[in-house]
Amino acid sequence: MSTMNSETIHAKLTNALSPSILEIIDQSAQHAGHEGAAGGGGHFVVHIVSDQFEGKSLIQRHRLIYDVMGDAMEHEIHALSIKAATPQEHAKKS
């Protein structure tokens, strides 16, 4: 099994969702010894802003990201924390 890394996640999400903002934080080292980490699965935080989320619920946005990540969600990523917003939503928070 190959190991998923921040760069691979970044490339997949960029290709699929053309985000205006994309930050990926690898927290895998903080989970050393955790059951999921022992199996090789990484822990990541994703902050993403994309027009692709317009009109979609939070659940639909997460499903879209899971679909982009594909099989990696079952084998290479143990935990994925997602903060997904449209550019308008992001502008209101900034």
Contacts in CASP RR format, 6 or more apart in sequence:
PFRMAT RR
TARGET T0000
AUTHOR 0000-0000-0000
METHOD contacts of the structure
MODEL  1
MSTMNSETIHAKLTNALSPSILEIIDQSAQHAGHEGAAGGGGHFVVHIVS
DQFEGKSLIQRHRLIYDVMGDAMEHEIHALSIKAATPQEHAKKS
1 40 0 8 1.000
1 75 0 8 1.000
1 76 0 8 1.000
2 76 0 8 1.000
3 40 0 8 1.000
3 41 0 8 1.000
3 42 0 8 1.000
3 76 0 8 1.000
4 41 0 8 1.000
4 42 0 8 1.000
4 44 0 8 1.000
4 72 0 8 1.000
4 76 0 8 1.000
4 77 0 8 1.000
5 26 0 8 1.000
6 24 0 8 1.000
6 25 0 8 1.000
6 26 0 8 1.000
6 44 0 8 1.000
8 72 0 8 1.000
9 24 0 8 1.000
9 44 0 8 1.000
9 46 0 8 1.000
9 69 0 8 1.000
9 77 0 8 1.000
10 22 0 8 1.000
10 24 0 8 1.000
12 68 0 8 1.000
12 69 0 8 1.000
13 19 0 8 1.000
13 22 0 8 1.000
13 24 0 8 1.000
13 46 0 8 1.000
13 48 0 8 1.000
13 65 0 8 1.000
13 68 0 8 1.000
14 22 0 8 1.000
16 68 0 8 1.000
17 48 0 8 1.000
17 50 0 8 1.000
17 52 0 8 1.000
17 64 0 8 1.000
17 65 0 8 1.000
17 68 0 8 1.000
18 50 0 8 1.000
18 51 0 8 1.000
18 52 0 8 1.000
19 48 0 8 1.000
19 49 0 8 1.000
19 50 0 8 1.000
20 49 0 8 1.000
20 50 0 8 1.000
20 51 0 8 1.000
20 87 0 8 1.000
20 90 0 8 1.000
21 47 0 8 1.000
21 48 0 8 1.000
21 49 0 8 1.000
21 90 0 8 1.000
22 46 0 8 1.000
22 47 0 8 1.000
22 48 0 8 1.000
22 49 0 8 1.000
23 46 0 8 1.000
23 47 0 8 1.000
23 48 0 8 1.000
24 44 0 8 1.000
24 45 0 8 1.000
24 46 0 8 1.000
24 47 0 8 1.000
25 44 0 8 1.000
25 45 0 8 1.000
25 46 0 8 1.000
25 47 0 8 1.000
26 42 0 8 1.000
26 43 0 8 1.000
26 44 0 8 1.000
27 43 0 8 1.000
27 44 0 8 1.000
27 45 0 8 1.000
27 79 0 8 1.000
28 37 0 8 1.000
28 41 0 8 1.000
28 42 0 8 1.000
28 43 0 8 1.000
28 44 0 8 1.000
30 43 0 8 1.000
31 37 0 8 1.000
31 42 0 8 1.000
31 43 0 8 1.000
31 78 0 8 1.000
31 79 0 8 1.000
34 43 0 8 1.000
34 78 0 8 1.000
36 42 0 8 1.000
36 78 0 8 1.000
36 79 0 8 1.000
37 43 0 8 1.000
37 78 0 8 1.000
39 78 0 8 1.000
40 76 0 8 1.000
40 78 0 8 1.000
41 75 0 8 1.000
41 76 0 8 1.000
41 77 0 8 1.000
41 78 0 8 1.000
42 76 0 8 1.000
42 77 0 8 1.000
42 78 0 8 1.000
42 79 0 8 1.000
43 78 0 8 1.000
43 79 0 8 1.000
43 80 0 8 1.000
44 77 0 8 1.000
44 79 0 8 1.000
44 80 0 8 1.000
44 81 0 8 1.000
45 80 0 8 1.000
45 81 0 8 1.000
45 83 0 8 1.000
46 65 0 8 1.000
46 80 0 8 1.000
46 81 0 8 1.000
46 82 0 8 1.000
46 83 0 8 1.000
46 84 0 8 1.000
47 83 0 8 1.000
48 65 0 8 1.000
48 82 0 8 1.000
48 83 0 8 1.000
48 84 0 8 1.000
48 85 0 8 1.000
49 84 0 8 1.000
49 85 0 8 1.000
49 86 0 8 1.000
49 87 0 8 1.000
49 89 0 8 1.000
49 90 0 8 1.000
50 84 0 8 1.000
50 86 0 8 1.000
50 87 0 8 1.000
51 86 0 8 1.000
51 87 0 8 1.000
52 64 0 8 1.000
53 61 0 8 1.000
53 64 0 8 1.000
53 84 0 8 1.000
53 85 0 8 1.000
53 86 0 8 1.000
54 86 0 8 1.000
55 86 0 8 1.000
56 64 0 8 1.000
58 84 0 8 1.000
61 82 0 8 1.000
61 84 0 8 1.000
62 82 0 8 1.000
62 84 0 8 1.000
65 80 0 8 1.000
65 82 0 8 1.000
65 84 0 8 1.000
66 73 0 8 1.000
66 80 0 8 1.000
69 77 0 8 1.000
69 80 0 8 1.000
73 80 0 8 1.000
85 93 0 8 1.000
END
